[in-house]
Amino acid sequence: MTGEAAVFVGGIPDHYDRCLGPVLFADFADDLATRVAAFDPRRVLELAAGTGIVTRRLRDLLPSEALLTATDLNPPMLDVAQTKFHVGERIEFQPADATALPFPDGVFDAVVCQFGVMFFPDKDRSYREVHRVLGRGGRYAFSVWDGYQRFGKIADDVTSRYFPTDPPQFYRVPSSYHRLDPVKDSLSAAGFTDLRVSVLNREKTIADIGLFARGLVYGNPLIDMIRVRGGVDPRQFVDTLARALRQEFGDPGRISLQAIVFEASRR
């Protein structure tokens, strides 16, 4: 995972977790963790674990003897994740690149990744790596956004308004990987079988539009892209985005989200 769209450092992890997590990620994390726990795995690897939103739910659902290893390219994200766990829980945290995993062959029963694959620069290589570290019969479950979510399109529109000649394109990355056939072909080419696809819809209330708008700017690399280009006060950017979100969703707001979950097995 490389490039400016994948760098979650500085104050980004806290804003991501606090401002965006409850709205965008919590419900889908519940679903994904439940799917993985149903495999009854004893060794589980999480890719792009971020601030531990899925990780915490997985640890609560897995058998006490199961070992969970949470990885992310950005150590500051894992620093936030670690605060959600107490001493004695069977959880390990390790920085890792999902396209070059630092683990031996066949050591995991399940691998999970929520909204991370879109950021991997070589997705086919990441699939091969997951297949390599899974044992026979192991399962891979991961989710992606089902195209441009409305909040992302609004954020992208505001970004283009402020930077008409060189707009930061962060919000085009999360929505860029949702066509089913290419994903299926890539998984099959990596050696996966028994592919299952689910489309999930969630309706969420945004209790504080201003906080959500701040998260959409400060909770991902968009804030650094804005600062690098210069000439725009990020606080003004957040205010403009909040107004656009209120116009679209109300305040408190009601937002519709849609994700795709892929599940596949290693022979």
Stockholm file with secondary structure:
# STOCKHOLM 1.0

chainA/1-267         MTGEAAVFVGGIPDHYDRCLGPVLFADFADDLATRVAAFDPRRVLELAAGTGIVTRRLRDLLPSEALLTATDLNPPMLDVAQTKFHVGERIEFQPADATALPFPDGVFDAVVCQFGVMFFPDKDRSYREVHRVLGRGGRYAFSVWDGYQRFGKIADDVTSRYFPTDPPQFYRVPSSYHRLDPVKDSLSAAGFTDLRVSVLNREKTIADIGLFARGLVYGNPLIDMIRVRGGVDPRQFVDTLARALRQEFGDPGRISLQAIVFEASRR
#=GR chainA/1-267 SS CCSGGGCCCTTHHHHIIIIIIIIIIHHHHHHHHHHHHTTCCSEEEEESCTTTHHHHHHHHHSCTTCEEEEEESCHHHHHHHHTTCCTTSSEEEEECBTTBCCSCTTCEEEEEEESCGGGCSCHHHHHHHHHHHEEEEEEEEEEEECSCCHHHHHHHHHHHHHCSSSCCCGGGSTTSCCCHHHHHHHHHHTTEEEEEEEEEEEEEEESCHHHHHHHHHHTSTHHHHHHHHCSSCHHHHHHHHHHHHHHHHTTTEEEEEEEEEEEEEEC
#=GC SS_cons         CCSGGGCCCTTHHHHIIIIIIIIIIHHHHHHHHHHHHTTCCSEEEEESCTTTHHHHHHHHHSCTTCEEEEEESCHHHHHHHHTTCCTTSSEEEEECBTTBCCSCTTCEEEEEEESCGGGCSCHHHHHHHHHHHEEEEEEEEEEEECSCCHHHHHHHHHHHHHCSSSCCCGGGSTTSCCCHHHHHHHHHHTTEEEEEEEEEEEEEEESCHHHHHHHHHHTSTHHHHHHHHCSSCHHHHHHHHHHHHHHHHTTTEEEEEEEEEEEEEEC
//
